[in-house]
Amino acid sequence: MKSRTLAFLKRDLLIAWSYRFKFLGQSGAMLTTTLVFFFLGKLITPQQSSQMAVYGGDYFAFSLVGLAFADYMLISVNGFANEIRQGQLQGTLEALLSAPISPLAILVFSSLSSFLFTTLRVLFHLGLGILFFNMHWNLASWPLFLFVFLLSVLSFWGIGLLSAAFVILFKQTSPITWAMGPVSGLLGGVMFPVQLLPDWLRWVADLLPITWALEAIRRVLLGGAVFAQVKSECIVLAFFAVVFLLCGIAAFHISLRHAQKEGSLLHY
């Protein structure tokens, strides 16, 4: 298992290394984004926004955490489907899925490099905020943060598997892929508290895992919350993780068996 994981990582890292300027471009974009929200945060003080109090009162930290961890949501939802679609277009999907290893494991291993690069981007983002923009966060509750983060990623992975199943069946980009980003960005509390949404939109926000994930992560990292204070968020995220993972795994295997039966894995 370890050798297989390293083999997939080595392959993807070698490919990524051939596009070094892309990494530099992404770093510059992240620095620019961080600066924009730093100066925007200067316009919003704790006295002006009572909604910020539970998150430590700093809009810059609020928005930076939202942007950083929304990155994980996007790669979790899109990563599996992108791997499948790339294999279809390159004609390597059937050979890859015929390897003596579970197709689901192959999909996860193939996406590891994306999660690694996303982790580096998140650390870069948060590192900029801490080192140069005086952002503070509570590290005493890091075990609770890791628990919340794990539940969040598992929820997103379930949605990602549903998206991958769609790509296998219909040979085109999944609507989940292009819908989750804008909808979650607008309604999931990435750049502003969901409490500001009108009541007729709040119920939609409550159906999104990112809403509960960011609420818990911010309260732990920025507000120093303990488990009792984010217990409800953890319960909802655990529910999402179980339901979406079970549905995603089932949909992935059903779509794969259907494509193999129809002989359409090579089609794109």
C-alpha positions, 0 to 999 in steps of 0.5 A: 500500500505504501509503495503504491501511494508513493508511486502515484505521488511520484508520478504526479509530482514529476508532472507538476514539476514540469510546470514550475511557473504555474506554482509561481503564478498561483503563489502570486495570486494568493499573495494578491488575494491575501492583500485584498482581504487584509485591506478590506478587513481594515474597513470592518471593525468588531464594533461595526460587525457583531457577527464577527465576535464569535470568530475573534472579531477580525474579518481578515482572519475570518475571510482568510480561513474561509478562502483557505479551507474552501480550497479543500472543498473544491479539490475534494469535490472536483479532484476525483471527477477531474482524474476520471475525465482526464483518463477518459480524454487521454485513453488511459482510464480503462488500463488504469482501472484494470490494475490489480488494485481497487478502482476506488483506491486508484482514484484516491491515490491519483488525487493525493498529489492534488490534496498535497498541493492544496495543503501547501497552498493553505499553509502558504495562505495562513502563513502569510496571514500569521507572519506578515498580517498579524493574524492570530489563531488558537492552537490549543484546540488543534486535536479538535480542529483535526477532527472537524477537518477530517469530518469535513473532508470526508463529506466533500469526498462523498460529493466528489465520488458522486461527481466522478460517477456522473463523469463515468456514466455521461462522459462530460463534466459533472454539474456538481463540479461547476455548481458546488463552487459558486453556490458554496462560495455565495451561501456557505459562509466563505466570505461573510457569515451565513447569518447575513443571508435572508431566511429564504436562503438560510435553509439552502446554506444549511444543506451545504457541508461547507457551511457547518465545516467553516463554522466549526473550523473558525470557532475552533481556530479563531474563537478557541471553542471547545467540543461542547461549543461545536458539538452540533456542527460535528454531528451534522458533519458526521451525518453528511460524511456517512450519507455522502460517502455511502451514496458516493461509493455506491454510485461510483461502483454502480457507474463503473460496472455499467460502463464496463458492461457497456464497454464504454470506458474508452469512450469520451 
